[in-house]
Amino acid sequence: MKVNMNNILIGAVVVLIALSMSMFVVDQRQAAIVLQLGEMVSVKTDPGLYFKVPLVQNVRFFDSRILTLDTGEPERFITAEKKNVMVDSFVKWRIVDVKQYYVSVGGDEVRAKTRLMQTVNSSMREEFGKRTIHEVVSGEREQIMNVLREKTDNDARKIGVQVLDVRLKRVDFPLEISDSVYRRMDAERKRVANELRASGAADGEKIKADADKQREVVLAEAYREAQKTKGEGDARASALYAAAFGRNPEFYSFYRSLEAYKQSFRNKSDVMVLDPSSAFFKYLKNSGKGGN
């Protein structure tokens, strides 16, 4: 009885192992090919549980998601102007026909990427060779990417691959050309800056000259008004003096003498040598008579 139980357990284990070797699961991110002695038997593209013959058949899985092929280093291309440009690009692709993919490239992703890159590079050389630098950089960039996608996709279908997009990340001049371009741009910017400075300096001198002219005009008008006002004041003062002199000549003479004394003896150190009987001292000599 014990021997029979051992045999049953061994048989159960063998059955479980056989079942595990005969089952495989394909999820929604994959596609699978069942091979028998190297020959393709069936293709599984729908997710689920499947069976195969153990030890005779084997399964290869392929990623059915969208994959990215990046060029890594920029590639050099020549435009219609015979100018070199460096192009950095990437390709979005996926497997749509697993059977054709396996037959064409043996299911090798490296071989598939090499085929795609060859097609992309060939199409780029053709498209860039028909366009100028301006058209490549900005004018027809979107159109170029659409053409590249269509051409690459048409060729990729032959190996069971769909190309969803081809993108130009960067289009630039080679380093040796970029330096000369930047130097020309720098020289051009400096030339424009110098022209603006010269124009600004000329405008500044013009504004300064106009301001100086307006200043001279204002000063001349102010001086004219001042002289006019001064003349009017002097005339009025002379009229007042004349009226005062006409009313009381003696008082006017006395007032004028006081003004003369005031102007002559401004400081204590002022000295004047005159004859005491001079008319200059007329009112000084008679100053005490009024008090008697």
ZISUL-V49278 format. One record per residue. N is the residue number from 1. RES is the residue in three letters. NEAR is the number of other ideal C-beta (glycine too) atoms within 10 Angstrom. Layout:
n = (N;N)
res = (RES;RES)
near = (NEAR;NEAR)
This chain:
n = (1;2;3;4;5;6;7;8;9;10;11;12;13;14;15;16;17;18;19;20;21;22;23;24;25;26;27;28;29;30;31;32;33;34;35;36;37;38;39;40;41;42;43;44;45;46;47;48;49;50;51;52;53;54;55;56;57;58;59;60;61;62;63;64;65;66;67;68;69;70;71;72;73;74;75;76;77;78;79;80;81;82;83;84;85;86;87;88;89;90;91;92;93;94;95;96;97;98;99;100;101;102;103;104;105;106;107;108;109;110;111;112;113;114;115;116;117;118;119;120;121;122;123;124;125;126;127;128;129;130;131;132;133;134;135;136;137;138;139;140;141;142;143;144;145;146;147;148;149;150;151;152;153;154;155;156;157;158;159;160;161;162;163;164;165;166;167;168;169;170;171;172;173;174;175;176;177;178;179;180;181;182;183;184;185;186;187;188;189;190;191;192;193;194;195;196;197;198;199;200;201;202;203;204;205;206;207;208;209;210;211;212;213;214;215;216;217;218;219;220;221;222;223;224;225;226;227;228;229;230;231;232;233;234;235;236;237;238;239;240;241;242;243;244;245;246;247;248;249;250;251;252;253;254;255;256;257;258;259;260;261;262;263;264;265;266;267;268;269;270;271;272;273;274;275;276;277;278;279;280;281;282;283;284;285;286;287;288;289;290;291;292)
res = (MET;LYS;VAL;ASN;MET;ASN;ASN;ILE;LEU;ILE;GLY;ALA;VAL;VAL;VAL;LEU;ILE;ALA;LEU;SER;MET;SER;MET;PHE;VAL;VAL;ASP;GLN;ARG;GLN;ALA;ALA;ILE;VAL;LEU;GLN;LEU;GLY;GLU;MET;VAL;SER;VAL;LYS;THR;ASP;PRO;GLY;LEU;TYR;PHE;LYS;VAL;PRO;LEU;VAL;GLN;ASN;VAL;ARG;PHE;PHE;ASP;SER;ARG;ILE;LEU;THR;LEU;ASP;THR;GLY;GLU;PRO;GLU;ARG;PHE;ILE;THR;ALA;GLU;LYS;LYS;ASN;VAL;MET;VAL;ASP;SER;PHE;VAL;LYS;TRP;ARG;ILE;VAL;ASP;VAL;LYS;GLN;TYR;TYR;VAL;SER;VAL;GLY;GLY;ASP;GLU;VAL;ARG;ALA;LYS;THR;ARG;LEU;MET;GLN;THR;VAL;ASN;SER;SER;MET;ARG;GLU;GLU;PHE;GLY;LYS;ARG;THR;ILE;HIS;GLU;VAL;VAL;SER;GLY;GLU;ARG;GLU;GLN;ILE;MET;ASN;VAL;LEU;ARG;GLU;LYS;THR;ASP;ASN;ASP;ALA;ARG;LYS;ILE;GLY;VAL;GLN;VAL;LEU;ASP;VAL;ARG;LEU;LYS;ARG;VAL;ASP;PHE;PRO;LEU;GLU;ILE;SER;ASP;SER;VAL;TYR;ARG;ARG;MET;ASP;ALA;GLU;ARG;LYS;ARG;VAL;ALA;ASN;GLU;LEU;ARG;ALA;SER;GLY;ALA;ALA;ASP;GLY;GLU;LYS;ILE;LYS;ALA;ASP;ALA;ASP;LYS;GLN;ARG;GLU;VAL;VAL;LEU;ALA;GLU;ALA;TYR;ARG;GLU;ALA;GLN;LYS;THR;LYS;GLY;GLU;GLY;ASP;ALA;ARG;ALA;SER;ALA;LEU;TYR;ALA;ALA;ALA;PHE;GLY;ARG;ASN;PRO;GLU;PHE;TYR;SER;PHE;TYR;ARG;SER;LEU;GLU;ALA;TYR;LYS;GLN;SER;PHE;ARG;ASN;LYS;SER;ASP;VAL;MET;VAL;LEU;ASP;PRO;SER;SER;ALA;PHE;PHE;LYS;TYR;LEU;LYS;ASN;SER;GLY;LYS;GLY;GLY;ASN)
near = (5;6;7;8;9;10;10;10;10;10;10;10;10;10;10;10;11;12;11;10;14;15;12;17;13;18;10;9;11;17;22;23;20;19;18;13;8;6;8;14;15;14;16;19;16;9;15;9;8;16;11;20;12;14;9;11;18;17;16;14;17;19;12;19;9;12;17;10;19;11;15;8;8;16;16;11;19;12;20;13;11;7;15;13;21;17;20;16;21;15;25;15;21;15;25;15;18;22;14;16;23;21;13;18;18;10;18;12;14;8;13;22;17;13;18;22;16;12;22;25;15;13;20;22;13;13;20;21;12;12;18;14;17;11;17;24;17;10;13;17;14;10;12;22;16;13;16;23;19;13;19;25;19;12;18;24;14;12;19;20;25;14;23;12;16;26;13;17;11;11;20;14;17;13;8;8;14;12;11;10;11;11;10;10;10;10;10;10;10;10;10;10;10;10;10;10;10;10;10;10;10;10;10;10;10;10;10;10;10;10;10;10;10;10;10;10;10;10;10;10;10;10;10;10;10;10;10;10;10;10;10;10;10;10;10;10;10;10;10;10;13;11;10;13;15;9;9;11;10;8;11;16;13;14;15;13;16;11;10;12;13;9;8;11;12;8;6;5;6;8;6;8;4;10;8;8;9;10;9;15;15;13;16;11;11;10;10;8;7;6;5;4)
